Amino acid sequence: MMEYTISKLAKLANVSARTLRYYDEINLLKPTRINCSGYRIYGQKEVDRLQQILFLRELDVDLDTIISILNNPQFDKTQALLSHLNQLQQRRSRLEKIIETVENTLAHEKGEIFMSNEQKFNAFKDKLLQENEEKYGGEIREKYGDKAVEDSNNKFKNLSQDQYETMVKLGEEILSLLPKAVKTGNPASPLAQELASKHKQWLSFTWPTYSKEAHIGLAEIYVADERFKAYYDKPTSGGAEFLRAAIVEFIKK
């Protein structure tokens, strides 16, 4: 059976020995044994595990999440590889669309073709939709159903450039207003209700129809799902919880 010292494995995988020592320290990649000279020795099982780690790192998965995934007794290597392949193919598709947009923009600048303003930004909309699908698609589809998600995606793709820019600006305003609203300590305060109102406006750019039940349902996901929670807690501690509370007050009206 092929075995590797830490330096040989580092060279094979094109990572540093320091990285492998760190992976050992955090219980992510332990050597198969320590030899009589005190050197870490890695076998085929560890080589395959390191490949999985590097796949996940390539997909921007943080180390804490990788540890929880790979140390889970239910971890399925084959299923994980299929998932990696699917995500990488989606990335390739997004990159190809952006390359096509750049090529078309160059042709437009040369007067060879006409490119509308909407066409100039379609690839970026597709990129955003695919990224959201990768991160949150499972939870959102389970909560609202495939049809609702597809209808929302279609509405987003059909936004004009002015509408898209307004939506992006509104999203930035929500994150900017959130810390100020949290400081009031009152979800029913004017600032908190302005926050909830802006959130409703922001949703209107992608939701075919608005309902109070769906609005509070989404706010519940913000609190329950760690990824959403981290997004709204980043501007201010307790941001996700406060936003949900503000929305609860808002829908009472």
C-alpha positions as CSV (number, residue, x, y, z in Angstrom):
1,M,0.0,0.0,0.0
2,M,1.3,3.5,-1.0
3,E,2.2,5.7,2.0
4,Y,3.3,9.3,2.1
5,T,5.2,11.4,4.6
6,I,3.8,14.8,5.2
7,S,6.2,16.4,2.8
8,K,5.4,13.9,0.0
9,L,1.7,14.3,0.5
10,A,2.0,18.1,0.5
11,K,3.9,17.9,-2.8
12,L,1.4,15.5,-4.3
13,A,-1.6,17.6,-3.4
14,N,0.1,21.0,-4.1
15,V,-0.6,22.2,-0.5
16,S,1.9,23.2,2.2
17,A,3.0,20.8,5.0
18,R,1.9,23.6,7.4
19,T,-1.6,23.2,6.0
20,L,-1.6,19.4,6.6
21,R,-0.3,19.9,10.1
22,Y,-3.1,22.4,10.8
23,Y,-5.7,19.9,9.4
24,D,-4.3,17.4,11.8
25,E,-4.6,19.8,14.7
26,I,-8.3,20.6,14.0
27,N,-9.2,16.9,13.5
28,L,-9.9,17.3,9.8
29,L,-7.1,15.1,8.4
30,K,-5.3,12.8,10.8
31,P,-2.3,10.7,9.7
32,T,-2.8,7.0,9.6
33,R,0.1,6.6,12.0
34,I,3.2,8.3,13.4
35,N,6.4,6.3,12.6
36,C,9.3,5.6,15.0
37,S,11.0,8.8,13.9
38,G,7.9,10.9,14.8
39,Y,6.9,11.6,11.2
40,R,3.3,11.7,10.2
41,I,2.5,8.9,7.7
42,Y,-0.6,9.1,5.4
43,G,-2.3,6.2,3.6
44,Q,-4.7,5.9,0.7
45,K,-7.7,6.6,3.0
46,E,-6.1,9.9,3.9
47,V,-5.2,10.8,0.3
48,D,-8.8,10.3,-0.7
49,R,-10.1,12.4,2.3
50,L,-7.7,15.2,1.3
51,Q,-9.1,15.2,-2.2
52,Q,-12.6,15.6,-0.7
53,I,-11.3,18.5,1.4
54,L,-9.8,20.2,-1.6
55,F,-13.0,19.7,-3.6
56,L,-15.0,21.4,-0.8
57,R,-12.5,24.2,-0.4
58,E,-12.7,24.8,-4.2
59,L,-16.5,25.3,-3.6
60,D,-15.7,27.9,-0.9
61,V,-17.0,25.7,1.9
62,D,-15.5,26.9,5.3
63,L,-13.4,24.5,7.4
64,D,-15.9,24.1,10.2
65,T,-18.5,22.9,7.8
66,I,-16.1,20.6,6.1
67,I,-15.2,19.0,9.4
68,S,-18.9,18.4,10.2
69,I,-19.5,17.0,6.8
70,L,-16.5,14.6,6.6
71,N,-16.7,13.5,10.3
72,N,-20.4,12.6,9.9
73,P,-20.9,8.8,10.0
74,Q,-23.5,9.2,7.3
75,F,-21.1,10.8,4.9
76,D,-21.5,9.2,1.4
77,K,-18.4,9.6,-0.7
78,T,-20.1,8.8,-4.0
79,Q,-23.0,11.1,-3.4
80,A,-20.5,13.8,-2.3
81,L,-18.6,13.5,-5.6
82,L,-21.8,13.7,-7.6
83,S,-22.7,16.9,-5.7
84,H,-19.3,18.3,-6.3
85,L,-19.6,17.6,-10.0
86,N,-23.0,19.2,-10.2
87,Q,-21.8,22.4,-8.5
88,L,-18.7,22.6,-10.7
89,Q,-20.7,22.1,-13.8
90,Q,-23.0,25.0,-12.7
91,R,-20.0,27.2,-12.1
92,R,-18.7,26.3,-15.6
93,S,-22.1,27.2,-17.1
94,R,-22.1,30.6,-15.3
95,L,-18.5,31.3,-16.5
96,E,-19.4,30.4,-20.1
97,K,-22.3,32.8,-20.0
98,I,-20.1,35.6,-18.7
99,I,-17.5,34.8,-21.4
100,E,-20.3,35.0,-24.0
101,T,-21.4,38.3,-22.6
102,V,-17.9,39.7,-22.8
103,E,-17.5,38.5,-26.4
104,N,-20.9,40.0,-27.4
105,T,-20.0,43.3,-25.7
106,L,-16.7,43.5,-27.6
107,A,-18.7,42.8,-30.9
108,H,-21.2,45.5,-29.9
109,E,-18.4,48.0,-29.3
110,K,-17.0,47.2,-32.8
111,G,-20.4,47.7,-34.3
112,E,-20.7,44.1,-35.4
113,I,-23.9,43.4,-33.4
114,F,-26.4,45.3,-31.3
115,M,-26.6,44.5,-27.6
116,S,-29.4,45.9,-25.5
117,N,-28.7,47.1,-22.0
118,E,-30.8,44.2,-20.6
119,Q,-28.7,41.7,-22.5
120,K,-25.5,43.2,-21.0
121,F,-26.7,42.1,-17.5
122,N,-28.5,38.8,-18.2
123,A,-25.4,36.7,-17.4
124,F,-25.0,38.4,-14.0
125,K,-28.7,37.7,-13.2
126,D,-28.2,34.1,-14.1
127,K,-25.1,33.9,-11.9
128,L,-27.0,35.3,-8.9
129,L,-29.9,32.9,-9.4
130,Q,-27.6,29.9,-9.6
131,E,-25.6,30.9,-6.6
132,N,-28.8,31.4,-4.6
133,E,-30.0,28.0,-5.8
134,E,-26.8,26.3,-4.6
135,K,-26.9,28.0,-1.2
136,Y,-30.6,28.1,-0.3
137,G,-32.5,26.3,-3.0
138,G,-33.3,23.2,-1.0
139,E,-34.8,25.1,2.0
140,I,-36.7,27.6,-0.1
141,R,-38.2,25.0,-2.4
142,E,-39.2,22.8,0.6
143,K,-40.9,25.9,2.2
144,Y,-42.7,27.3,-0.9
145,G,-42.6,24.6,-3.6
146,D,-40.9,24.4,-7.0
147,K,-43.5,26.5,-8.8
148,A,-43.3,29.4,-6.5
149,V,-39.5,29.4,-6.8
150,E,-39.5,29.2,-10.6
151,D,-42.1,32.0,-10.8
152,S,-39.9,34.1,-8.6
153,N,-36.8,33.3,-10.7
154,N,-38.6,34.2,-13.9
155,K,-39.8,37.5,-12.5
156,F,-36.3,38.4,-11.4
157,K,-34.8,37.5,-14.9
158,N,-37.4,39.8,-16.5
159,L,-36.5,42.8,-14.4
160,S,-35.4,45.8,-16.4
161,Q,-32.0,47.3,-15.7
162,D,-33.6,50.2,-13.7
163,Q,-35.7,47.7,-11.7
164,Y,-32.6,45.6,-11.0
165,E,-30.6,48.5,-9.8
166,T,-33.4,49.7,-7.6
167,M,-33.7,46.2,-6.1
168,V,-30.0,46.1,-5.4
169,K,-30.0,49.6,-3.8
170,L,-33.0,48.6,-1.7
171,G,-31.2,45.6,-0.4
172,E,-28.2,47.7,0.6
173,E,-30.6,50.2,2.3
174,I,-32.1,47.3,4.4
175,L,-28.6,46.2,5.6
176,S,-27.7,49.8,6.4
177,L,-30.9,50.5,8.3
178,L,-30.9,47.3,10.3
179,P,-28.3,48.3,12.9
180,K,-30.1,51.6,13.5
181,A,-33.4,49.8,13.9
182,V,-31.9,47.3,16.3
183,K,-30.6,50.1,18.5
184,T,-34.2,51.2,19.1
185,G,-34.8,47.9,20.8
186,N,-38.4,48.1,19.7
187,P,-39.7,46.1,16.6
188,A,-42.7,48.3,16.4
189,S,-40.7,51.6,16.3
190,P,-40.9,53.8,13.2
191,L,-37.4,52.8,12.2
192,A,-38.2,49.1,12.6
193,Q,-41.4,49.4,10.6
194,E,-39.6,51.3,7.8
195,L,-37.1,48.4,7.8
196,A,-40.0,45.9,7.4
197,S,-41.6,48.0,4.7
198,K,-38.4,48.2,2.7
199,H,-38.1,44.4,3.0
200,K,-41.6,44.0,1.6
201,Q,-40.7,46.3,-1.3
202,W,-37.5,44.4,-1.9
203,L,-39.5,41.1,-2.1
204,S,-41.9,42.6,-4.6
205,F,-39.2,42.6,-7.2
206,T,-39.1,38.8,-7.3
207,W,-42.3,37.6,-5.7
208,P,-45.2,37.3,-8.2
209,T,-47.7,37.9,-5.4
210,Y,-47.2,39.1,-1.8
211,S,-48.8,37.5,1.2
212,K,-48.3,38.2,4.9
213,E,-48.0,34.4,5.6
214,A,-45.2,34.0,3.1
215,H,-43.4,37.1,4.4
216,I,-43.3,35.9,8.0
217,G,-42.5,32.4,6.7
218,L,-39.3,33.8,5.1
219,A,-38.4,35.7,8.2
220,E,-38.6,32.4,10.2
221,I,-36.2,30.9,7.7
222,Y,-33.8,33.9,8.3
223,V,-33.7,32.9,12.0
224,A,-33.7,29.1,11.7
225,D,-31.1,28.7,8.9
226,E,-27.6,29.6,10.0
227,R,-26.6,30.9,6.6
228,F,-29.4,33.4,6.4
229,K,-28.9,34.3,10.1
230,A,-25.2,35.0,9.5
231,Y,-26.1,37.3,6.6
232,Y,-28.5,39.5,8.7
233,D,-26.4,39.2,11.9
234,K,-23.3,40.5,10.1
235,P,-24.4,44.2,10.1
236,T,-25.4,43.9,13.8
237,S,-25.7,41.3,16.4
238,G,-29.2,39.9,16.6
239,G,-30.1,41.4,13.2
240,A,-32.0,38.3,12.0
241,E,-34.1,38.0,15.1
242,F,-34.9,41.7,15.1
243,L,-35.9,41.7,11.4
244,R,-38.3,38.8,12.1
245,A,-39.8,40.6,15.0
246,A,-40.2,43.8,12.9
247,I,-41.9,41.8,10.2
248,V,-44.3,40.2,12.7
249,E,-45.3,43.7,13.8
250,F,-45.6,44.9,10.2
251,I,-48.0,42.2,9.1
252,K,-50.3,43.0,12.0
253,K,-51.3,46.2,10.2
